């Protein structure tokens, strides 16, 4: 490919860190995981971090934890407001725990949930807002937080696509009661596979820790607020208090994460430099609708929606991209209401879904990487400009 969707971000530092773990002979979750949790939480100004084996698992454990809070737990049949565009595992834990999913349309330019529709979408059954910042661009997280507080709702952030983005000087992934991150290969930092949950709540922190590892008590502090220890040490070592999972990370994942976290500010700086060039090329060309930045985007990628009013031929555009070896794909998961799996969901639409369908039918994204993409972006614009002229 001349312009790939994803590119590796590791250097010798990550390889050396892995070798150190391998030389130690201790691979399962241990001191490296604890160190990475602490440093990642500190980077975001949060009290607690819980590392897991993927961002998808972070969403699963976060939703699960809210079912076991002492006060105001989620219950089957409760309603959660979600954006119509996101990745599948934003939604799947909601379905798996028997929650009703209420879809809210997105803004066409930001691709994030249309906050003007949120308050009207709230019903007596609504218990949570699940905010997603799409592809590096912060959603209106401050507004969502305010509405959640006003109506006594939980607010959870799926920040798996937008690490290091900021809104009003505050990091995305810090506004929610629970906040999730992904360290997949193509994301802002990579630990091979991995994810993180951040929270300021001691109760949610302990619930997530227990749920991450079988629902047992072994990973909980001596003074845990979740249970009282008995005098039987043999039993306590294998005491189960929650219906949990095994979604633990390894020391290898965390060792790589510690090195990647050091590089994250420079990665974001490079991504944002590429974003500025992309914006200068596309923002005044009304044939293409690009993502309108809210706050400071960490620019996971570059989204483009072919303006329906211009009646560009998608096949011509996509063939031109393929012929020039430019990787592209649908925006995140497209409109989730268009997927077959929805037949298994209990769901409703807060209002007719319009913009998510336009993004689904006319949108795509190309990659952004933490290094200079000047020549690739110039090529992208030339290819799209020429193809658009041919298709009109």
C-alpha positions as CSV (number, residue, x, y, z in Angstrom):
1,X,0.0,0.0,0.0
2,X,1.1,3.6,-0.7
3,X,-1.0,4.8,2.2
4,X,-2.1,2.3,4.8
5,X,-4.9,2.4,7.3
6,X,-2.6,1.4,10.2
7,X,1.1,1.5,10.9
8,X,3.2,0.1,13.8
9,X,4.3,2.6,16.4
10,X,6.8,0.5,18.4
11,X,10.5,1.0,18.5
12,X,13.4,-0.8,20.2
13,X,12.2,0.5,23.6
14,X,9.1,-1.7,23.5
15,X,11.1,-4.7,22.3
16,X,13.6,-4.3,25.1
17,X,10.8,-4.0,27.6
18,X,9.2,-7.3,26.4
19,X,12.6,-9.0,26.7
20,X,13.0,-7.8,30.2
21,X,9.6,-9.4,31.1
22,X,10.5,-12.6,29.3
23,X,13.9,-12.8,31.1
24,X,12.0,-12.5,34.4
25,X,10.0,-15.6,33.6
26,X,6.8,-14.0,35.1
27,X,4.2,-13.2,32.5
28,X,0.8,-13.0,34.1
29,X,-0.6,-9.9,35.6
30,X,1.8,-8.5,38.2
31,X,3.9,-5.4,39.0
32,X,4.2,-4.1,35.5
33,X,0.4,-4.0,35.2
34,X,0.1,-2.2,38.5
35,X,2.7,0.4,37.4
36,X,1.0,1.0,34.1
37,X,-2.4,1.3,35.8
38,X,-1.0,3.9,38.2
39,X,0.9,5.9,35.5
40,X,-2.0,5.9,33.0
41,X,-4.4,7.1,35.7
42,X,-1.9,9.8,36.8
43,X,-1.6,10.9,33.2
44,X,-5.3,11.5,33.1
45,X,-5.7,12.9,36.6
46,X,-7.8,10.0,37.8
47,X,-7.6,8.1,41.0
48,X,-7.8,4.5,39.7
49,X,-6.9,2.5,36.7
50,X,-7.9,-1.1,35.9
51,X,-6.1,-2.7,33.0
52,X,-7.8,-5.4,31.0
53,X,-7.1,-7.4,27.9
54,X,-9.0,-5.1,25.4
55,X,-11.1,-2.0,25.1
56,X,-14.0,-4.3,24.5
57,X,-13.4,-6.0,27.8
58,X,-13.1,-2.6,29.4
59,X,-16.7,-1.8,28.2
60,X,-18.0,-5.2,29.4
61,X,-16.5,-4.9,32.9
62,X,-17.6,-1.3,33.3
63,X,-21.2,-2.1,32.4
64,X,-21.1,-5.1,34.7
65,X,-19.8,-3.1,37.6
66,X,-22.8,-0.8,37.5
67,X,-25.0,-3.8,38.2
68,X,-23.4,-4.4,41.5
69,X,-23.1,-1.0,43.1
70,X,-24.6,-0.8,46.6
71,X,-26.7,2.2,45.7
72,X,-28.7,2.7,42.5
73,X,-27.5,-0.3,40.5
74,X,-28.4,-0.8,36.9
75,X,-31.1,-3.5,36.4
76,X,-32.3,-5.4,33.4
77,X,-34.7,-3.4,31.3
78,X,-33.1,0.0,32.2
79,X,-32.5,2.2,29.3
80,X,-29.2,3.6,28.0
81,X,-28.8,6.4,25.5
82,X,-26.1,5.7,22.9
83,X,-25.0,7.3,19.6
84,X,-26.1,5.6,16.4
85,X,-22.4,5.4,15.2
86,X,-19.8,3.5,17.2
87,X,-18.0,0.2,17.4
88,X,-20.0,-3.0,18.1
89,X,-18.6,-3.5,21.6
90,X,-19.9,-0.2,22.7
91,X,-23.3,-1.8,22.5
92,X,-22.9,-5.5,23.0
93,X,-22.4,-5.4,26.8
94,X,-25.6,-3.4,27.1
95,X,-27.5,-6.2,25.3
96,X,-25.7,-8.9,27.2
97,X,-26.8,-7.4,30.5
98,X,-30.4,-7.0,29.4
99,X,-30.4,-3.3,29.0
100,X,-32.6,-1.4,26.5
101,X,-30.6,0.6,24.0
102,X,-32.0,3.9,22.9
103,X,-30.2,5.3,19.8
104,X,-29.7,9.0,19.3
105,X,-28.6,10.4,15.9
106,X,-25.2,11.9,15.4
107,X,-24.2,15.4,14.1
108,X,-23.2,15.0,10.5
109,X,-20.0,17.0,10.8
110,X,-18.7,16.0,14.3
111,X,-20.0,12.4,13.9
112,X,-20.7,12.4,17.7
113,X,-24.0,12.1,19.4
114,X,-26.3,15.1,18.8
115,X,-26.5,16.6,22.3
116,X,-29.4,18.8,21.2
117,X,-31.5,15.5,21.1
118,X,-30.3,14.0,24.4
119,X,-32.7,15.7,26.8
120,X,-35.7,14.9,24.6
121,X,-34.5,11.3,24.4
122,X,-34.5,10.8,28.1
123,X,-37.5,8.8,29.4
124,X,-38.5,7.6,32.9
125,X,-36.6,4.4,32.2
126,X,-33.3,6.0,31.3
127,X,-30.5,5.2,33.7
128,X,-27.4,6.0,31.8
129,X,-25.8,8.1,29.0
130,X,-23.0,6.3,27.1
131,X,-20.9,8.9,25.4
132,X,-18.5,8.0,22.6
133,X,-15.9,10.4,21.1
134,X,-15.6,9.2,17.6
135,X,-12.2,8.7,16.0
136,X,-10.2,11.1,18.1
137,X,-12.8,13.9,18.1
138,X,-14.2,14.8,21.6
139,X,-18.0,14.5,21.9
140,X,-19.8,17.2,23.9
141,X,-18.7,15.4,27.1
142,X,-19.2,18.4,29.3
143,X,-22.8,18.7,28.2
144,X,-23.4,15.0,28.6
145,X,-21.9,15.1,32.1
146,X,-24.2,18.0,33.0
147,X,-27.3,16.3,31.7
148,X,-26.5,13.1,33.5
149,X,-26.0,15.0,36.7
150,X,-29.2,17.0,36.2
151,X,-31.3,13.8,35.6
152,X,-29.6,11.6,38.1
153,X,-28.1,9.3,35.5
154,X,-24.8,7.4,35.2
155,X,-22.4,8.8,32.6
156,X,-20.0,6.3,31.0
157,X,-17.4,7.3,28.4
158,X,-16.2,4.9,25.7
159,X,-13.0,6.7,24.8
160,X,-11.4,3.8,23.0
161,X,-10.9,5.8,19.8
162,X,-9.9,9.2,21.3
163,X,-7.0,8.8,23.7
164,X,-5.3,12.1,24.5
165,X,-8.1,14.3,23.0
166,X,-9.0,17.2,25.2
167,X,-12.1,19.3,25.8
168,X,-11.7,22.7,27.6
169,X,-8.3,21.6,28.8
170,X,-9.6,18.3,30.3
171,X,-8.7,14.9,28.8
172,X,-11.4,12.9,27.1
173,X,-11.9,9.7,29.1
174,X,-12.1,11.6,32.4
175,X,-15.7,13.0,32.3
176,X,-17.5,9.7,33.1
177,X,-18.2,7.7,36.2
178,X,-16.4,5.0,34.3
179,X,-14.1,5.7,31.3
180,X,-12.7,3.1,28.9
181,X,-9.7,3.0,26.6
182,X,-8.2,0.6,24.0
183,X,-4.6,-0.2,23.2
184,X,-5.2,-2.2,20.0
185,X,-2.5,-2.2,17.3
186,X,-4.0,0.7,15.3
187,X,-4.9,2.9,18.2
188,X,-3.1,5.9,19.8
189,X,-0.8,3.6,21.8
190,X,-0.5,-0.1,21.4
191,X,0.1,-2.9,23.9
192,X,-0.5,-5.6,21.3
193,X,-4.0,-6.1,22.9
194,X,-5.2,-4.3,25.9
195,X,-7.6,-1.8,27.5
196,X,-8.0,0.4,30.6
197,X,-10.8,1.6,32.8
198,X,-10.5,4.9,34.7
199,X,-12.6,6.0,37.6
200,X,-12.5,8.1,40.8
201,X,-14.9,5.8,42.6
202,X,-13.4,3.4,45.0
203,X,-16.5,1.2,44.8
204,X,-16.4,1.0,41.0
205,X,-12.6,0.4,41.1
206,X,-13.0,-2.6,43.4
207,X,-15.9,-4.0,41.5
208,X,-14.0,-3.8,38.2
209,X,-10.9,-5.4,39.8
210,X,-13.0,-8.3,41.1
211,X,-14.9,-8.7,37.8
212,X,-11.7,-8.7,35.8
213,X,-10.4,-11.8,37.6
214,X,-13.1,-14.4,38.1
215,X,-15.1,-12.3,40.6
216,X,-12.8,-13.3,43.4
217,X,-11.4,-11.3,46.2
218,X,-7.7,-11.9,45.7
219,X,-7.1,-8.7,43.8
220,X,-8.9,-6.5,46.3
221,X,-7.3,-4.4,49.0
222,X,-7.1,-5.6,52.6
223,X,-9.6,-3.0,53.6
224,X,-12.0,-3.6,50.7
225,X,-15.4,-2.0,51.0
226,X,-17.1,-4.8,49.1
227,X,-16.9,-7.6,51.7
228,X,-15.6,-8.6,55.1
229,X,-12.8,-11.1,55.4
230,X,-13.2,-14.2,57.4
231,X,-10.4,-15.8,59.5
232,X,-10.0,-18.7,57.1
233,X,-7.0,-17.7,54.9
234,X,-7.3,-20.9,52.8
235,X,-10.9,-20.0,51.8
236,X,-10.1,-16.3,51.3
237,X,-7.5,-17.0,48.7
238,X,-10.3,-18.4,46.4
239,X,-13.4,-16.6,47.6
240,X,-15.8,-15.5,44.9
241,X,-18.2,-12.6,45.5
242,X,-19.2,-11.6,41.9
243,X,-20.1,-13.4,38.7
244,X,-16.9,-12.3,37.0
245,X,-14.7,-13.1,34.0
246,X,-11.0,-13.6,33.2
247,X,-10.1,-10.6,31.1
248,X,-6.7,-9.9,32.7
249,X,-3.8,-8.5,30.8
250,X,-0.2,-9.8,30.9
251,X,3.0,-8.2,32.1
252,X,4.1,-8.1,28.4
253,X,1.1,-5.9,27.6
254,X,1.8,-3.5,30.4
255,X,5.6,-3.4,29.8
256,X,4.9,-2.2,26.2
257,X,2.3,0.2,27.5
258,X,4.7,1.9,29.8
259,X,7.0,2.7,26.9
260,X,4.2,3.8,24.6
261,X,2.8,6.1,27.3
262,X,6.1,8.0,27.4
263,X,5.7,8.6,23.6
264,X,2.0,9.5,23.6
265,X,2.4,13.3,23.8
266,X,4.7,13.3,20.7
267,X,2.5,10.8,19.0
268,X,-0.5,13.2,19.5
269,X,1.6,16.2,18.4
270,X,2.4,14.4,15.1
271,X,-1.2,13.3,14.5
272,X,-2.4,16.8,15.1
273,X,0.2,18.2,12.7
274,X,-1.2,15.8,10.0
275,X,-4.7,16.9,10.9
276,X,-3.9,20.6,10.2
277,X,-2.7,19.7,6.7
278,X,-5.7,17.5,6.1
279,X,-8.0,20.4,7.2
280,X,-6.2,22.9,4.9
281,X,-6.6,20.5,1.9
282,X,-10.3,19.6,2.5
283,X,-12.1,22.1,4.7
284,X,-13.1,24.5,1.9
285,X,-14.1,21.9,-0.6
286,X,-17.8,21.4,-0.3
287,X,-17.7,18.1,-2.2
288,X,-16.3,16.5,0.9
289,X,-17.7,16.8,4.5
290,X,-14.9,16.4,7.0
291,X,-15.1,15.9,10.8
292,X,-15.6,19.2,12.6
293,X,-13.2,19.4,15.5
294,X,-14.7,19.8,18.9
295,X,-12.1,20.8,21.5
296,X,-8.7,19.3,20.6
297,X,-8.9,16.1,18.6
298,X,-6.2,13.4,18.9
299,X,-7.2,12.5,15.3
300,X,-7.4,8.7,15.2
301,X,-7.9,9.0,11.4
302,X,-9.4,11.3,8.7
303,X,-13.1,10.9,8.0
304,X,-14.6,12.0,4.7
305,X,-18.3,12.0,3.7
306,X,-19.1,12.5,0.1
307,X,-21.6,15.4,0.0
308,X,-24.9,13.8,-1.1
309,X,-25.9,17.0,-2.7
310,X,-23.0,16.7,-5.2
311,X,-24.2,13.3,-6.3
312,X,-20.6,11.8,-6.5
313,X,-20.4,8.2,-7.7
314,X,-19.2,6.2,-4.7
315,X,-17.9,3.3,-6.9
316,X,-15.7,5.7,-8.9
317,X,-14.3,7.3,-5.8
318,X,-13.6,4.0,-4.0
319,X,-12.1,2.5,-7.2
320,X,-9.7,5.4,-7.4
321,X,-8.6,5.0,-3.8
322,X,-8.0,1.3,-4.4
323,X,-6.2,1.8,-7.7
324,X,-3.8,4.2,-5.9
325,X,-3.3,1.8,-3.0
326,X,-4.9,4.1,-0.4
327,X,-6.5,2.1,2.4
328,X,-10.0,3.1,3.5
329,X,-12.9,1.6,5.4
330,X,-16.4,2.4,6.7
331,X,-16.5,5.0,9.5
332,X,-16.1,3.0,12.8
333,X,-19.0,0.5,12.5
334,X,-21.3,2.8,10.5
335,X,-24.9,3.1,11.6
336,X,-25.2,0.3,14.1
337,X,-29.0,0.1,13.4
338,X,-28.1,-1.3,9.9
339,X,-26.3,-4.4,11.3
340,X,-27.9,-7.9,11.4
341,X,-27.1,-8.3,15.1
342,X,-29.7,-5.8,16.0
343,X,-32.4,-8.5,15.9
344,X,-31.0,-9.6,19.3
345,X,-31.4,-6.2,20.9
346,X,-34.2,-4.5,22.8
347,X,-33.9,-1.0,21.4
348,X,-35.6,2.1,20.3
349,X,-34.8,5.2,18.3
350,X,-35.1,8.5,20.2
351,X,-35.9,10.2,16.8
352,X,-35.5,9.3,13.2
353,X,-31.9,8.4,12.4
354,X,-30.8,10.6,9.5
355,X,-27.2,11.7,9.7
356,X,-25.9,8.3,10.8
357,X,-27.4,6.8,7.6
358,X,-25.7,9.5,5.5
359,X,-22.3,8.8,7.1
360,X,-23.0,5.0,6.6
361,X,-23.8,5.4,2.9
362,X,-21.4,8.1,1.9
363,X,-18.6,8.1,4.4
364,X,-15.2,6.4,4.9
365,X,-12.0,7.1,6.6
366,X,-8.3,6.9,5.8
367,X,-5.5,6.4,8.3
368,X,-3.5,8.8,10.5
369,X,-0.2,7.8,12.0
370,X,2.2,9.4,14.5
371,X,4.6,10.5,11.8
372,X,4.6,12.9,8.9
373,X,2.0,12.1,6.2
374,X,2.4,15.1,4.0
375,X,3.0,13.2,0.8
376,X,0.2,10.7,1.6
377,X,-2.3,13.4,2.3
378,X,-1.4,15.4,-0.8
379,X,-1.8,12.2,-2.9
380,X,-5.2,11.6,-1.2
381,X,-6.5,15.0,-2.2
382,X,-5.3,14.7,-5.7
383,X,-6.9,11.3,-6.1
384,X,-10.2,12.4,-4.7
385,X,-10.3,15.6,-6.6
386,X,-9.7,13.8,-9.9
387,X,-12.1,11.0,-9.1
388,X,-14.8,13.5,-8.0
389,X,-14.5,15.4,-11.2
390,X,-14.9,12.2,-13.2
391,X,-17.9,11.1,-11.2
392,X,-19.9,14.3,-11.4
